[in-house]
Amino acid sequence: MRCTKTTYLLRSVLGLALAACTLSSHAATKTQRPNILLIVADDLGYSDIGAFGGEISTPNLDALVKDGVALTDFYASPFCSPTRAMLMSGADNHQVGFGGMAELMTPQQRALPGYEGFLSDRALPFPLVLQDNGYRTYMVGKWHLGVTEEVAPPNRGFDQSYALMHGGASHFDQSGIITFDANKAPVALYRENGKQVQLPKDFYSSEFFASRLLSYMDADTRQDQPFFAYLAFTAPHWPLHAPEEYIRKYEGRYDAGYDVLREERLERMKKLGLVPQDMQGYVGNPAWPRWKALSPEQQRVESKRMAVYAAMVESMDAQIGRVIDHLKQTGQYDNTVVIFLSDNGADGNTVLDEGETRAWAHKHRDNSYENTGRPGSFVEYGPGWAQVGSTPFNLYKAFMYEGGISVPSIMRVPGATRQGEFVRAPAHVTDIAPTILALAQIEQPKGEYRGRQVIPMQGNSMVDVLTGLSDQVHETFRQGWELNGRRAMRLGDWKIVYANAPWGKDRWELFNLAEDRAELNDLSETHPEKLKELIAEYEHYAKRNGVEDFEGLASRPGYSNSLNYYKDLDEVL
């Protein structure tokens, strides 16, 4: 193993002897390499947690920022599974099987390489590399990278795993989220160590996942080896479910509505120094009603739904605290790197347009005001609250505006001098795999691995930024996005976005993020040469990564083009 300047700094930061540089990565012991805890929240909005301006109580995540850094310009995909594919592989989602969301792909897409709908064999999952280099590896929670046993976590580098294979599920039982039979409840698929299992009767997702992870860690006899733990919560993804004691805490908190809560968050963000003092936030797409346009009955139900959402977030934070406290009590925390992020922006879309899900929910779920958030309910929290979750950015999940792809991220390297800071260097989810391998002092495999050709990692290590050696992850941040016909490209401070109407303009828009990260002012007409430059960059990105587009792909009816949320809301009044 070659010792770079970064390697020496890491060993110093982690209290390791420089003489250990002569050891191979296979010979390194737990005292020489850090444990790594990777935590992913599901559909958490940019401003939901306290450290990013939210009113929801998240003391454990807030404390993690004080012990590490908060990344203000961290990007994911606008959808769950493509983000997870890039997270595991360090490569663009089109390269490793998720050119589209598996659930939303067309037959044309499914026939193409890179659109398999599972983490393909071209991907090199970094947990596999950690496993091959002496790490204990655990995974609990949402997998969403293929449903068969062949592509389950044990075949992607995990010693122990308990995984929800699908994209979402009830948080209280094994009910799924999409059905094609109005009289047949969807069933979520869980696998433990690859084998199909049934959930226990006392299941609540966040508590169960944290408990299962701790049980795996404690039962492992290889305590002399470092661990990698992937804790992938399904909270706060819909359906909205939370323990009753958490819901009660937030009842009435959201009665003031979308606009008041958004302004309160924006003011806190300004006080924290997270955004400029003169920043104006995006108030929501004109396709959706503002709070004052809702009836009193609609407002009452909406307030309750947001209370349940907030309860889910606080409950998740409490379970994160359980895991961190356990690491402290067992003497492991001081040698543990912690990485936290959300997989995409807040979700203002509706699944009810998919299959026969709406008819099933109306017939077989109790979505009354009193039962909202309890077992047997099946509700989302809609575009109004999702736009609050995205404060101060434009739109939310499924779109390449900042609200869909900018996510809260916190990273903690033990002993690093950079603590309690906002790191403004742009970074991307593909940077995490190279970062983790660098922290584990393992060189990135290239070309062939275990006898097969693999896609090289495209991201950069963030270690120099996290430890204070550098202020930039990328010399020039150059990143493209495409999913379901919607597209974006960021180059330095400039960004172009394409979205179909009514969400966008059915053409490329141009924004200067240094001056307008809320994407309020389209500069495409006043800066045509810059627009042309970024379109050329996007076309290069698309060609390099095998992006395929089809006429009408972005405007297909369904999930992210539905305008039915408030009609569905009226059904429960």
Phi and psi in degrees as a GROMACS rama.xvg file:
@    title "Ramachandran Plot"
@    xaxis  label "Phi"
@    yaxis  label "Psi"
@TYPE xy
-82.3218  132.938  ARG-2
-94.0221  112.292  CYS-3
-93.6528  175.097  THR-4
-58.0915  -40.1246  LYS-5
-62.7726  -42.3481  THR-6
-60.049  -44.8202  THR-7
-61.844  -42.5842  TYR-8
-64.1533  -41.9582  LEU-9
-59.2816  -44.9611  LEU-10
-65.2235  -34.1707  ARG-11
-68.9941  -46.1929  SER-12
-59.4763  -41.0963  VAL-13
-87.9776  6.55978  LEU-14
71.9591  34.7436  GLY-15
-104.642  152.593  LEU-16
-75.1786  134.932  ALA-17
-64.9277  -24.9397  LEU-18
-62.9603  -20.6457  ALA-19
-67.8653  -7.67742  ALA-20
-62.1066  -17.55  CYS-21
-82.2326  -11.1827  THR-22
-78.806  146.863  LEU-23
-75.463  160.05  SER-24
-62.4549  -29.4533  SER-25
-69.3974  -28.4791  HIS-26
-89.8523  -11.2992  ALA-27
-64.2782  143.922  ALA-28
-107.555  176.141  THR-29
-57.3401  -36.6606  LYS-30
-71.7551  -12.5238  THR-31
-102.609  -14.3719  GLN-32
-133.272  145.957  ARG-33
-79.0792  153.13  PRO-34
-70.2993  156.499  ASN-35
-135.776  123.174  ILE-36
-113.87  115.185  LEU-37
-108.088  118.347  LEU-38
-116.229  128.464  ILE-39
-123.971  125.371  VAL-40
-90.9542  156.244  ALA-41
-110.542  109.04  ASP-42
69.5831  24.2462  ASP-43
-73.535  131.67  LEU-44
-75.0824  159.21  GLY-45
-57.615  -40.0414  TYR-46
-105.673  18.7491  SER-47
-74.1439  -37.9113  ASP-48
-87.9623  156.715  ILE-49
-57.5848  -41.0831  GLY-50
-65.3053  -18.1331  ALA-51
-109.43  16.4502  PHE-52
105.164  -0.967569  GLY-53
-79.0156  159.015  GLY-54
-90.2885  -10.3719  GLU-55
-70.8491  139.549  ILE-56
-76.2504  112.257  SER-57
-134.161  62.6905  THR-58
-61.8453  -32.0073  PRO-59
-74.3231  -41.4802  ASN-60
-68.2148  -38.2777  LEU-61
-62.6457  -40.1277  ASP-62
-66.0977  -33.0933  ALA-63
-64.4869  -34.4687  LEU-64
-64.4412  -41.8599  VAL-65
-64.0963  -28.243  LYS-66
-92.9035  -5.60329  ASP-67
-145.858  -135.654  GLY-68
-137.309  153.994  VAL-69
-107.162  127.535  ALA-70
-93.4269  117.188  LEU-71
-84.1713  -22.8975  THR-72
-120.718  49.3363  ASP-73
-99.0533  134.18  PHE-74
-118.138  145.074  TYR-75
-125.905  -166.938  ALA-76
-83.5063  162.592  SER-77
-80.2613  3.22656  PRO-78
-136.847  159.375  PHE-79
-61.7396  -63.9755  CYS-80
-65.9011  -38.7808  SER-81
-60.3143  -37.42  PRO-82
-61.3317  -45.2871  THR-83
-66.2352  -34.5306  ARG-84
-64.763  -42.0296  ALA-85
-70.3545  -35.3842  MET-86
-61.2786  -45.8718  LEU-87
-72.7925  -31.5634  MET-88
-106.3  -22.4506  SER-89
72.3203  11.6295  GLY-90
-123.491  160.792  ALA-91
-59.7519  144.013  ASP-92
-59.3396  -30.8846  ASN-93
-69.2662  -20.3193  HIS-94
-82.8821  -21.4812  GLN-95
-125.249  21.2224  VAL-96
111.958  -4.11891  GLY-97
-125.989  52.2256  PHE-98
-60.9878  -17.2828  GLY-99
-149.052  166.386  GLY-100
-65.454  130.14  MET-101
-55.1187  -39.9531  ALA-102
-70.2082  -20.4182  GLU-103
-114.781  4.18482  LEU-104
-74.087  147.633  MET-105
-86.0516  161.85  THR-106
-56.9439  -34.6396  PRO-107
-60.831  -43.1822  GLN-108
-67.4649  -41.7304  GLN-109
-61.2553  -21.6971  ARG-110
-83.0288  -2.73592  ALA-111
-100.619  147.066  LEU-112
-64.107  137.771  PRO-113
92.4176  -3.58364  GLY-114
-123.073  33.0814  TYR-115
-69.095  -25.8538  GLU-116
84.4229  10.6772  GLY-117
-146.089  160.76  PHE-118
-67.8037  106.967  LEU-119
-74.7629  169.574  SER-120
-71.4566  -10.7061  ASP-121
-73.6616  -21.801  ARG-122
-76.3921  147.712  ALA-123
-114.315  96.2353  LEU-124
-65.7828  127.291  PRO-125
-63.5587  -27.5378  PHE-126
-60.7106  -30.3297  PRO-127
-64.3402  -39.6152  LEU-128
-67.7572  -41.433  VAL-129
-61.2262  -45.1219  LEU-130
-58.7298  -42.9425  GLN-131
-70.3815  -13.7797  ASP-132
-114.185  29.2541  ASN-133
92.6068  8.47542  GLY-134
-88.5248  140.583  TYR-135
-76.4403  135.839  ARG-136
-129.149  131.765  THR-137
-133.561  147.654  TYR-138
-142.041  131.709  MET-139
-139.012  143.746  VAL-140
111.458  -144.296  GLY-141
-81.871  124.301  LYS-142
-94.6451  -66.7624  TRP-143
61.2655  28.5409  HIS-144
-123.465  31.7162  LEU-145
120.83  148.216  GLY-146
-107.759  -16.195  VAL-147
-81.2663  162.986  THR-148
-63.1625  -31.4325  GLU-149
-63.2381  -29.3182  GLU-150
-112.642  18.4027  VAL-151
-77.3791  168.013  ALA-152
-51.4514  -36.9163  PRO-153
-59.7369  -27.277  PRO-154
-93.4881  9.71902  ASN-155
-125.971  18.1362  ARG-156
109.285  12.2877  GLY-157
-110.002  127.57  PHE-158
-67.9965  -43.1491  ASP-159
-131.967  139.101  GLN-160
-156.001  145.758  SER-161
-135.755  106.517  TYR-162
-127.259  132.831  ALA-163
-77.6323  116.522  LEU-164
-79.2597  -27.587  MET-165
-86.0666  -178.505  HIS-166
-83.096  -11.4339  GLY-167
-176.341  167.493  GLY-168
-171.139  167.919  ALA-169
-56.6586  148.265  SER-170
-91.2335  -5.59702  HIS-171
-111.242  -20.366  PHE-172
-153.86  -165.716  ASP-173
-96.5674  17.5488  GLN-174
-66.1789  139.396  SER-175
-90.3037  -161.561  GLY-176
-125.604  -14.1043  ILE-177
-132.118  130.115  ILE-178
-132.37  151.259  THR-179
-111.627  14.4647  PHE-180
-138.718  114.335  ASP-181
-62.4296  -16.2782  ALA-182
-109.839  11.7003  ASN-183
-126.614  118.63  LYS-184
-69.5489  133.408  ALA-185
-66.8945  147.231  PRO-186
-119.812  127.636  VAL-187
-81.5155  142.85  ALA-188
-99.7251  122.66  LEU-189
-116.095  142.745  TYR-190
-129.751  132.628  ARG-191
-107.631  120.872  GLU-192
49.817  39.3  ASN-193
91.8438  -18.0837  GLY-194
-98.0887  138.829  LYS-195
-63.0239  136.542  GLN-196
-136.647  163.766  VAL-197
-106.547  142.888  GLN-198
-73.1973  150.444  LEU-199
-70.0362  161.147  PRO-200
-70.2758  -28.1394  LYS-201
-93.157  26.8129  ASP-202
-68.7721  131.147  PHE-203
-134.833  128.049  TYR-204
-52.2826  -56.839  SER-205
-62.4089  -44.049  SER-206
-66.0034  -42.559  GLU-207
-65.1795  -43.7782  PHE-208
-63.5759  -43.1943  PHE-209
-63.3135  -42.953  ALA-210
-64.0089  -42.6812  SER-211
-65.3859  -39.6207  ARG-212
-60.8985  -46.6945  LEU-213
-63.0177  -36.4039  LEU-214
-66.6007  -38.9104  SER-215
-62.4106  -45.3926  TYR-216
-65.0609  -42.8906  MET-217
-71.5533  -31.3312  ASP-218
-81.6045  -12.3009  ALA-219
-71.9854  128.427  ASP-220
-82.0522  -7.04665  THR-221
-94.1303  53.1724  ARG-222
-68.0099  -11.8767  GLN-223
-81.9703  -6.843  ASP-224
-103.32  146.677  GLN-225
-68.4605  159.306  PRO-226
-117.223  152.846  PHE-227
-119.14  123.305  PHE-228
-122.769  126.901  ALA-229
-110.415  107.868  TYR-230
-106.895  100.66  LEU-231
-109.36  88.8091  ALA-232
-63.2221  151.384  PHE-233
-95.6304  -6.15761  THR-234
-84.2575  147.885  ALA-235
-97.7532  36.7826  PRO-236
-58.5477  139.821  HIS-237
-61.6376  159.207  TRP-238
-68.889  145.651  PRO-239
-72.9946  114.806  LEU-240
-141.064  137.233  HIS-241
-155.157  155.596  ALA-242
-59.493  143.484  PRO-243
-57.8702  -39.1582  GLU-244
-64.9189  -29.6514  GLU-245
-76.535  -38.7333  TYR-246
-61.3349  -45.2027  ILE-247
-56.5715  -34.3497  ARG-248
-62.018  -30.2267  LYS-249
-106.282  -1.67094  TYR-250
-63.0405  127.871  GLU-251
90.3565  -16.7924  GLY-252
-65.1036  -25.8554  ARG-253
-110.273  17.8793  TYR-254
-63.6229  -25.3676  ASP-255
-71.6748  -20.9609  ALA-256
95.6625  178.514  GLY-257
-56.257  -51.5933  TYR-258
-65.4146  -42.214  ASP-259
-65.8661  -45.6778  VAL-260
-65.0855  -37.3712  LEU-261
-64.7742  -43.2849  ARG-262
-66.3489  -37.9757  GLU-263
-62.1066  -42.6394  GLU-264
-64.7812  -43.833  ARG-265
-62.3013  -39.4201  LEU-266
-65.1179  -40.3627  GLU-267
-65.3167  -38.6663  ARG-268
-62.2353  -38.0091  MET-269
-67.2525  -42.1976  LYS-270
-64.9546  -34.8892  LYS-271
-72.4122  -17.1602  LEU-272
83.624  15.8006  GLY-273
-75.1628  -34.29  LEU-274
-132.158  161.476  VAL-275
-60.7996  150.646  PRO-276
-63.8976  -26.3765  GLN-277
-100.335  13.9302  ASP-278
-68.5818  137.061  MET-279
-106.299  131.824  GLN-280
-88.9294  156.781  GLY-281
-74.6661  131.869  TYR-282
-96.2979  -6.79775  VAL-283
123.212  151.138  GLY-284
-68.1988  139.393  ASN-285
-61.1614  -14.2152  PRO-286
-65.3658  -20.3888  ALA-287
-108.661  146.189  TRP-288
-72.1406  149.572  PRO-289
-81.313  168.782  ARG-290
-57.8972  -42.2349  TRP-291
-68.0338  -18.7954  LYS-292
-82.0871  -11.1028  ALA-293
-80.4537  150.9  LEU-294
-72.2063  160.117  SER-295
-56.5636  -35.2163  PRO-296
-68.1029  -41.1221  GLU-297
-63.5429  -42.4515  GLN-298
-61.2123  -40.8009  GLN-299
-62.5994  -45.0318  ARG-300
-68.0403  -41.3094  VAL-301
-62.484  -40.4628  GLU-302
-61.4962  -41.4256  SER-303
-65.7742  -41.2768  LYS-304
-62.9441  -40.9599  ARG-305
-68.9028  -32.1904  MET-306
-62.6526  -39.9676  ALA-307
-67.7808  -41.8812  VAL-308
-58.3801  -47.7175  TYR-309
-60.7335  -37.8575  ALA-310
-63.6401  -37.6793  ALA-311
-62.7169  -41.4012  MET-312
-67.4215  -45.5559  VAL-313
-65.1506  -39.123  GLU-314
-62.3101  -42.0323  SER-315
-60.6636  -45.4591  MET-316
-58.9777  -38.8328  ASP-317
-62.991  -37.155  ALA-318
-72.052  -34.7348  GLN-319
-59.8635  -41.7174  ILE-320
-61.0552  -38.9524  GLY-321
-58.8421  -46.4844  ARG-322
-65.0484  -45.0292  VAL-323
-65.6427  -41.7831  ILE-324
-60.9233  -39.7027  ASP-325
-63.1799  -41.2555  HIS-326
-63.7103  -36.9738  LEU-327
-68.1959  -43.8129  LYS-328
-66.0307  -28.9576  GLN-329
-95.9401  7.40271  THR-330
74.6263  20.0705  GLY-331
-102.447  -18.4404  GLN-332
-64.248  -37.3378  TYR-333
-65.0452  -13.078  ASP-334
-118.625  27.8206  ASN-335
-120.864  122.179  THR-336
-78.687  135.119  VAL-337
-121.652  128.669  VAL-338
-124.627  126.846  ILE-339
-127.156  140.471  PHE-340
-159.901  164.399  LEU-341
-97.5737  156.265  SER-342
-85.8543  -15.7483  ASP-343
-172.33  -175.761  ASN-344
-72.9473  174.477  GLY-345
-57.3849  150.044  ALA-346
-104.193  109.679  ASP-347
-103.073  11.6932  GLY-348
-92.4055  177.603  ASN-349
-130.213  134.922  THR-350
-83.5845  -10.3861  VAL-351
-65.359  -20.1973  LEU-352
-78.8264  -8.15077  ASP-353
-90.2092  127.786  GLU-354
58.7651  -134.324  GLY-355
-108.961  27.267  GLU-356
-63.8413  -39.8787  THR-357
-62.2566  -48.3175  ARG-358
-63.0303  -40.7828  ALA-359
-62.1988  -46.7366  TRP-360
-62.4574  -40.9469  ALA-361
-66.8965  -34.6429  HIS-362
-82.1974  -37.6842  LYS-363
-121.784  -0.721845  HIS-364
-113.913  147.142  ARG-365
-100.781  97.6783  ASP-366
-104.571  27.7969  ASN-367
-63.6821  161.167  SER-368
-54.2307  -45.48  TYR-369
-66.0629  -33.1109  GLU-370
-94.3327  -3.41552  ASN-371
-57.4632  125.589  THR-372
91.8531  -10.457  GLY-373
-95.5055  168.98  ARG-374
-55.5427  139.514  PRO-375
92.6567  -8.42885  GLY-376
-92.6605  159.735  SER-377
-150.57  83.6719  PHE-378
-129.237  154.663  VAL-379
-109.487  176.157  GLU-380
-113.529  1.84005  TYR-381
75.9196  175.855  GLY-382
-70.2342  -31.1672  PRO-383
-63.5995  -49.462  GLY-384
-74.1454  -31.6203  TRP-385
-62.8817  -37.3537  ALA-386
-66.1809  -33.7959  GLN-387
-64.5102  -42.5898  VAL-388
-60.7579  -28.7246  GLY-389
-88.8439  0.351525  SER-390
-44.205  130.943  THR-391
-101.02  22.6873  PRO-392
-91.2746  169.799  PHE-393
-82.5766  124.578  ASN-394
57.6796  -155.321  LEU-395
-157.483  -162.371  TYR-396
-45.2519  142.651  LYS-397
90.7359  -7.44141  ALA-398
-122.697  151.663  PHE-399
-91.9203  5.82203  MET-400
-64.4533  166.509  TYR-401
-57.9537  -32.2357  GLU-402
-66.233  -21.3277  GLY-403
-90.8462  -25.865  GLY-404
-121.264  -12.8162  ILE-405
-86.1172  125.065  SER-406
-128.933  151.127  VAL-407
-67.9293  135.321  PRO-408
-142.151  137.35  SER-409
-131.521  134.988  ILE-410
-135.953  135.473  MET-411
-130.08  117.734  ARG-412
-106.927  119.619  VAL-413
-59.2279  131.608  PRO-414
82.9082  -4.26563  GLY-415
-67.7898  144.555  ALA-416
-75.1953  -23.0405  THR-417
-82.1616  103.573  ARG-418
-139.556  145.305  GLN-419
68.0621  23.4692  GLY-420
-108.929  156.972  GLU-421
-90.6422  122.188  PHE-422
-99.262  118.994  VAL-423
-99.5907  5.65945  ARG-424
-67.5672  123.891  ALA-425
-61.4  137.966  PRO-426
-147.539  167.434  ALA-427
-137.243  157.187  HIS-428
-57.908  -28.0135  VAL-429
-68.2459  -11.2027  THR-430
-80.2789  -13.7943  ASP-431
-72.1352  -45.157  ILE-432
-59.5567  -48.0562  ALA-433
-60.618  -34.5121  PRO-434
-64.7885  -45.8396  THR-435
-65.0251  -41.5786  ILE-436
-63.9762  -37.903  LEU-437
-65.4919  -42.0608  ALA-438
-63.2462  -34.8094  LEU-439
-82.5123  0.240455  ALA-440
60.9149  44.6543  GLN-441
-121.334  127.432  ILE-442
-71.1917  143.122  GLU-443
-65.2764  127.977  GLN-444
-64.9747  147.158  PRO-445
-132.541  140.425  LYS-446
79.8237  -79.3371  GLY-447
-124.609  140.364  GLU-448
-142.461  129.098  TYR-449
51.4671  37.8367  ARG-450
80.7445  12.1678  GLY-451
-133.72  150.467  ARG-452
-74.1292  134.571  GLN-453
-127.408  153.521  VAL-454
-70.7088  127.221  ILE-455
-67.2484  150.102  PRO-456
-66.361  136.12  MET-457
-99.2885  -16.505  GLN-458
-81.385  173.885  GLY-459
-112.063  149.345  ASN-460
-66.474  139.192  SER-461
-97.4465  4.8826  MET-462
-58.3939  -43.6124  VAL-463
-61.3156  -35.6043  ASP-464
-71.9389  -44.4863  VAL-465
-64.914  -30.2786  LEU-466
-101.405  2.89639  THR-467
91.0184  6.47402  GLY-468
-76.9161  -23.9779  LEU-469
-147.16  159.13  SER-470
-106.151  3.30341  ASP-471
-134.636  134.541  GLN-472
-81.5606  -38.3289  VAL-473
-124.061  134.776  HIS-474
-56.6102  -45.6005  GLU-475
-131.881  121.943  THR-476
-73.7396  118.092  PHE-477
-132.704  104.348  ARG-478
-142.705  132.546  GLN-479
-111.025  160.137  GLY-480
-140.044  146.777  TRP-481
-156.481  132.894  GLU-482
-156.496  130.792  LEU-483
54.0333  34.6466  ASN-484
86.4749  -9.80173  GLY-485
-90.6579  146.992  ARG-486
-143.666  158.005  ARG-487
-159.563  158.56  ALA-488
-147.706  128.847  MET-489
-113.888  132.994  ARG-490
-133.858  108.166  LEU-491
62.8656  -125.47  GLY-492
-92.0931  -1.6472  ASP-493
-102.011  147.382  TRP-494
-147.745  139.682  LYS-495
-115.121  148.067  ILE-496
-137.667  136.073  VAL-497
-118.993  124.821  TYR-498
-142.693  146.545  ALA-499
-73.6809  153.894  ASN-500
-68.7251  148.687  ALA-501
-87.4418  5.2719  PRO-502
-80.2803  -34.0001  TRP-503
-131.306  -154.905  GLY-504
-113.048  11.8654  LYS-505
58.448  27.0642  ASP-506
-159.61  171.299  ARG-507
-69.1562  135.178  TRP-508
-112.216  152.646  GLU-509
-123.499  133.316  LEU-510
-134.443  145.747  PHE-511
-100.136  102.457  ASN-512
-70.4193  -23.6167  LEU-513
-64.0655  -30.4751  ALA-514
-107.564  -18.4498  GLU-515
-152.445  68.4445  ASP-516
-74.0978  -15.5391  ARG-517
-77.4327  -5.33667  ALA-518
55.6755  51.5236  GLU-519
-91.4115  -22.4801  LEU-520
-122.868  106.577  ASN-521
-76.3349  120.066  ASP-522
-104.95  15.7616  LEU-523
-63.5136  -32.3975  SER-524
-80.5745  -30.9741  GLU-525
-89.6015  -15.6562  THR-526
-130.657  63.1916  HIS-527
-63.1475  -33.5268  PRO-528
-69.6881  -38.2769  GLU-529
-66.1375  -38.9685  LYS-530
-59.9329  -46.5031  LEU-531
-61.3472  -41.3725  LYS-532
-61.6922  -44.2172  GLU-533
-73.6424  -32.4259  LEU-534
-62.5592  -41.2284  ILE-535
-63.0051  -39.1828  ALA-536
-63.7582  -41.4125  GLU-537
-63.7378  -44.2595  TYR-538
-61.6871  -35.5153  GLU-539
-66.2087  -44.3545  HIS-540
-58.6471  -47.3161  TYR-541
-62.9667  -42.8816  ALA-542
-66.5305  -41.9212  LYS-543
-64.4573  -31.7017  ARG-544
-107.094  5.90474  ASN-545
73.7178  34.5318  GLY-546
-73.0834  132.656  VAL-547
-119.688  133.932  GLU-548
-121.208  153.046  ASP-549
-135.481  147.498  PHE-550
-57.4717  129.384  GLU-551
78.8798  6.32821  GLY-552
-62.2144  -42.0475  LEU-553
-70.6625  -28.303  ALA-554
-99.7158  11.562  SER-555
-56.5707  142.193  ARG-556
-63.278  153.756  PRO-557
125.168  -154.248  GLY-558
-34.056  -62.7941  TYR-559
-98.4124  9.83467  SER-560
-120.656  7.5967  ASN-561
-73.6634  142.403  SER-562
-116.667  24.836  LEU-563
-99.7977  2.80027  ASN-564
-56.9475  -48.8154  TYR-565
-75.2411  -24.512  TYR-566
-66.2327  -43.303  LYS-567
-64.6571  -36.0627  ASP-568
-60.2359  -40.7285  LEU-569
-64.7221  -23.8443  ASP-570
-66.4332  -24.1521  GLU-571
-98.2237  -1.82705  VAL-572
